[in-house]
C-alpha cells in the first residue's frame, strides 16, 4: 500500500480510537475497514453544523480543505461567511420582490457564493447560530422595511447590525502565512472558477448535456452535467485515486427496501426513486476516501458535519450500492 495511504489510514484509525465507535444510519456498513484496501485522505477536524441548515456549505468547504491538505496546504474555512453573504443577497431580493428567505442550498450554490464573495478562515468568523431563526429574522426585517419604503441604505445598515450581533462582525481581510488578502482574493487563491465540475445522472434528460437538477433546494437552478451512473461512479473513484476528495449531495433516507434493485438496473431504480420523490437532496458530505468493509463491500469514507458523536467520530461509510441509488449530484475537481 502507498505510504500516504498507510499514513492516512493510521490517522483515521487514531481518530476513531480516540472518539469511540457510534451507531450511524448506515449501521450495516460500519464494520472495521480492510486496511489493505484503504485510501483515506488527510482532512481537517470534523465540524458540527449545530442548529443550521448549512450542510451544503460545510461539505464543499470540507472538500476544499481536504484537497489542499493533500497538496501540502493548511486551510480551515468559515461556513458562516458564505451564509452571511447568502442572507445579504436574499434580504435585497425580499425587500424588492417579497418571497421567503432560506439557508438551505446546494453544492453549486456554495461554490457560486465563494467565487462571488470570497471566504475567510474559521477562527475569524465562527459562532453558534440557529440558521432557521436567523433567516426568519432577516426576512421580517426586509419585508418590514420594504412596507415602510425606507430604501436600501436603511436595510443594509439594519441587516449588518443583525448579522454582527447574531454571528460576529465581518472581517475585512484574511491573514495567511504573513500575507494579507481580501476575502475574494483569498478565495480565488485557493479555488479557481471552473476547477470543479458538477455531475448528476438521471434519464429524463439526455446524457452528455447539462440541466438544472429538479430538487427543492436548487432554487437558483444550477446545472449539472448528466452522465450514466456507472460513469459517475468511475469518476468519483478516479478522483480519490488521484488524491482529490469529492463533494457529495444526496439522500440519507433511502432504506433497505428501496435499495433492492430486483430485475431493474441501478439507473432505472434511481430514476424511479427520484420520480416518486423518495430520492431527494436531504444532506451533503465530503467523500474523503474508499475501502472495503468486513463483508467485502466497497465503501466510501464520508466526512460529515454533525460533530464527532455522529457515525464513527464524525465519519460515515457509504457502500457503492448506496452511493449509486442515493446520489443527487457530486462536485469533482477537474485535472
N, C-alpha and C positions, 0 to 999 in steps of 0.2 A: 504494500500500500504506500502511496506517495507520502513523503514526510509531512507535508502540510495537512493531508487528510488525517494522519495519525495525531498531529497536534490538535487539530480541530475536534476530533473525536474525544481526546482526553479532556479538552476544555469543557465540552458539553457534559461528559461523564462527571467531572468535578462539580459542575453547576448542579446537576441533578442530585448528586450525592449530598451536597450541602443543603439542599432545599427539601429533600424527601420526595417521594412519588405520590401523585394525586390522581384521582379518577378524572377522566375527561369525557366529553360527549362521544369521543371516538375510543371508548374504553376497550373495544375488542382489538384495537390496533396498537395499544400502548405497551406491548411486550418489549423486553430489552432488545436493543438493536444488535444486529450482527456486525461487529466492528470490522470484520474483514471486507465488508461491502459498504462501509460508511464514508460519506463525503459530507461534512458539515462545515460551513464557512464560519470563521470567527465573526462575532457580532457584538453590538453594544448591549448593555444590560436590558433585560425585559422591562418595559414600562407598563404602567397601569393607566388606562384612559379614564378610569373613575366614572363619574356621572356625566360622561359626554357621549356624543354620537359620532366621534371622530375617528373610528377605526380606519376609515379610508385615508386619512392623513397620516395616522400612526404607521400604517402598513407601508405607504410609499416612503416615508422618511426612514423607517427601519431598513427598507430595501436599499436606499441610497447610502445609509451609514454602513451597512454590511459590504456593499460594493466598494466603498472607499477603504475600509479596513483591509480588504483583500489586496488593494493597491498600495497599502502601507500608510494610508492617511488615517486621521482620527477625527470623526465628526460625531456630534450629539445635538440633534436639531429640534427645534421647538414646534410642535403641532399647533399650539395656541396662536402662534404668529399667523399661520395661514387661516385659522378660524377667525381671527380678528379681521383679516382682510376680506374674508367672505361676508362677514356681518356688515362691514362698511359698504361693500357693493350692494348687498341686499337691502340695506336701510335706504339708500338712494333710490333704488327701484320701488320700494314700498312707499316712499314719500311721493313719487310721481305717479305711480300706476297702481298702488294698492297691492294686494296679494299677501301671502304668508311668507314668513322667514323661517328657514330650517337650516340646521347644521348637519344634515345628512348629505352624503355626496358619494362620488365615485373616484377611483384612482386617477382617471384622466383629468378630473376637475382639480384634484390636489396638485397635479403636475402643472396645470394652467396657472393656478394661483401662485405657485412657486416661481414660475417663469415670468409672471407679470409683476409680482410684488416682492420677490426675493424671500430670504429666510434668515433667521437669527439662531443663536445657539440656545440649547435647552436651559442652561443656567441663567441666561439673560432674560428669558421670557417664559416663566412657568408658574402656575398656580393651580389650586384645586377649584374647579368650577363645575356648575351644572349647566351643560350647554343648552338643554331644552329651556330651562328657566331664563338663561341669558338671551336666547333667541326671542322668547316671548317679550322680554323687557325692551329689547331693541325694536321689535315690531310695534309695540304700543307707542313708543317714543316717535317713530317715524310717522305713524298714522295720526297721532295727536297733533304733531307739528304741521303735517300736511293739511289737516282740517283747519288749523289756525292760519295757514298760508304764511308761515314765518320766514320761509326761504331756506336755502341750503346752508348758509353760514351758521344759522342757529342750530340746524340739525347736526352739522359737523362738530360744533363745539359741545353740544349736549351729548352726542354719541361718544366723543372722545372721553368725556368725564365718566360716563357709564363704564366704558371698556377699561379705562385706567383704574377705576375703583374695583371692578369685579375681577379683573385679571391683574394687570400692573401697567405702568406707563410703558409705551413702546420705545425701545432703544433706537437710536438714530444710526448707530454704527455697529459693526462686528469687528472684534479684535481677534486675530488669529495669527499665531507664530510671529508676533511683532509687527504685523501689517494691519492697516485699517481699511475696512471695506464698508460700502453701503450695503444694506440687505440685498439689494438687487445685484450688485457686483459680486457679492459672496455667493449667491445662488448660481449665477452664471459661471462662476469659477468651479463649481462642483457638479453642475449638471447643465449640459448644453441642449438647447431645444432640438428635438429630433434624435437624441441619444436613445430614447426609449420608445418602443413601438407597442401599441395596444392590439391584442388579438382576441378574437372570440370564435365561436363555432356553432352556427345554427343553420338549419336547412331552409328556412323561409326567406332567406336572402342568398344570392349566388355566391359560391366560393370564389375567392380572388378579388372581391370588391369590399369596400368599407361601408358600414351602415351604423346608424345611431342605435345602440342596443336598447331595446324597449323594456327598461326596468324603471320602477318609480323614482329611484334616486338619481337617475340620469336626466335631471331637469334641464341641463344645458345642452343636451343632445350631442354629447361627444361620440365620435365614431370609433370603430374598431375594425381591423382587417379580419374578414371572415375566412377561415380555413378549416379543413376537416379536423375532427377532434384528434385523430391519431397524429396528424402533423403538428397540432398544438402541443400534444404531449411530448413529442420528439423535441420540439423547440425548447420546452422547459428543461428537459433532461440535458440537452446540449448546453444550455446556458449555465446550469450548475456545474457541468464538467469543465466549462471554461472559467469557473470560479466567479460567476456573476449570479447574484440572487434574483428572484423573480417576485414581483408584487402580484398577489392573488386576490381576486374578488369573486365571491360565490355564495353558496348556501350551506349553512351548517345544519339545516333542518331535514335534509334528506335522510329518511330512516331505512332500516334494513329491508322492508318490503319493497320500497321504491328502488333499492339497489339491485334487485333481482332483474336481470336483463331478459331471462327466458329465451325465446327464439328471435327476439328483436336485436338489432345491432345497438351498440352503445350510442351511436349517433342518433338513431331513431328514438331510443329510450330517453335521452336527454332532451330531445325536441318535444316529445310527448309530455315530459315533466314541465318543460317551460310553458307549453301551450295551456297546461292545466293550472298554471300559476303556482306550482309546487316549487319549481326551481326559480329562485329569485336571488337578489343580492342582499343578503342579510348580514354579511360580515366581510372584512378584508384582513389578510395577514401577509407576512413576508415569508416566502419559501427560501430557506437558507441551507437546505441540504437534502440528501436522499440516502436511503439504506434499505435493509430488509429486516423484517421483524422475525420473531421466533418461528412463525408459521411459514416463513419463506416469501411472504408477500413484499413487493417493493413498496416503500413508504416514502413520502416527502416529509421532511422535518420543517415545521412551520413555526415561526416566531410570532406569538400572539401579543395582544396589548391589554390583557386582563390581569396583569400582575403575576407574581411568581407562585401564587396559590392555585393558579389555573393549570390544568394539564400536568405535564412534567416540568415543574418550576417555570411555567410560562411558555413551554414548547408543546406543540401538538403534532401528532403523526396522522397523515392522511394517506390511505392506500391509493394505488393507481386507479382502482375501480371507483373510489370515492371522488378522486380528482376529476375523472372523466365525466361523471354524472352530476357533480355539484358546482362545476366552474362556470361562471358567467363570463369573466374576462381576465386576462393577465397582462402585465406590462413587462417586457423583456428588453434588455439592453442590446442594441444593435452593434455588431462588430464593425 
